[in-house]
Amino acid sequence: MRALQFLAVNQLGVVEVPDPQPAAGEVVVALRAAALNHRDVWIKSGQYAGLKWPCIPGSDGAGVVVAVGEGSDDAWQGHDVIINPSFHWGGSERAAGPHFSILGLPRDGTLAERVAVPVTQLASKPAHLTWEEAAALPLAGLTAYRAVFSRARVQAGERVLINGVGGGVAVFALQFALAAKAEAWVTSSSDAKIARAVELGAKGGFNYKTEDWAKAAAKDHGFFDVIVDSAGGEGFEHLIDLATPGGRIIFFGATRGNPPVLPMRKVFWRQISLLGTTMGSPADWAAMVAFVVRHNLRPVVSGVFPLEHGADAFALMERGEQFGKIAVRI
């Protein structure tokens, strides 16, 4: 089969590799589409734990079951599916266990014509989604669902601020909050991305490159019950300033690094909850897929590339120009 492989740091190519074979309890999925995540970019650049070369990246995928291993239900044969990339979560809903891993490293991932996965990782492809939309859903959708609902407990009528809209998880968080009838606002360094978010239903947005943007936002538009972030860094204190007393700040990344100062007095005096999160449990996965089907939500796909042009897909993500997910047609 053809697969996109990382051969070394920042070296990738589409190569021929042996077809995967299903072990006991596994199936083989003939992929119709995959999608990129920032995780794939970090692996490509050598900035991820447990690196190995060569490797087939990719955590997101949708396709058709074409082989069923011993002990797997034959009813999956020929079924259209999406793949849960969250492996070995463990027995607690509170956090992942010590054996947790993500599809696409160390296990070969979805940027290939076929992938072998445990049958327990499958869900039926939502019928209203295209292959590219379905492939865009798993990792970012699961991360956003756990952040918005399992951890931050967003309720109808609450005011939610999504920091750095444009990336896949942030756009899903916007869609999920709106579907839950929350009032959603966004930030971005791009006025065009803010406008796209407003088209999706955001009440408005703030360009964080503007001087004193947080003070102006608080003065003109008030404070927020829930703030969703993946950046951290120097801008994190602004989010604390924008949280209402008793508010929750949920974060699932630190692309700008650690905040240089954490204003603890502001946090404890105003009873603000800081909540960490990542990926999601099997229960989160099942609830997320059901939520998408119930609300007829469609992932926002920023661009679609054929597998042989995978390098162009990575270049788009590295430039940060996407709004939503980048899909790869296989």
Secondary structure, 3 states (H helix, E strand, C coil): CEEEEEEECCEEEEEECCCCCCCCCEEEEEEEEEECCHHHHHHHCCCCCCCCCCECCCCEEEEEEEEECCCCCHHHCCCEEEECCEECCCCCCCCCCCCCEECCECCCCCCECEEEEEHHHEEECCCCCCHHHHHHCHHHHHHHHHHHHHHCCCCCCCEEEECCCCCHHHHHHHHHHHHCCCEEEEEECCHHHHHHHHHHCCCEEEECCCCCHHHHHHHHHCCEEEEEECCCHHHHHHHHHHEEEEEEEEECCCCCCCCCCCCHHHHHHCCCEEEECCCCCHHHHHHHHHHHHHCCCCCCEEEEEEHHHHHHHHHHHHHCCCCCEEEEEC
